[in-house]
């Protein structure tokens, strides 16, 4: 396994309308799923701050070994599944305490 839960990666993110664009994303699937099935769930990171009900604001002190060049937000209602071999190598990692908050916001946003 080359990526882990909480990793920040770069991936061609496919939106619900079928359009694709390179974006940073956070790996949200657990490591067992990645290793056993070879696919990964990702949540979108963007610099757009619209619809604050569904985003989680990021800052550089929330990540390890990475810095965002712009103010960034996790769009907690926009997730994607892809194969592990499509995802770039990890660029950094979200700290555990912030990852847990992001997961809670994903649950709130979707369910």
Secondary structure, 3 states (H helix, E strand, C coil): CCCCCCEEEEEEEECCCCCEEEEEEEECCCHHHHHHHCEEEEEEEECCCCCHHHEEEECHHHEECCCCCCCEEEEEEEEEEEEHHHCCCCCEEECHHHHHHHHHHHHHHHC
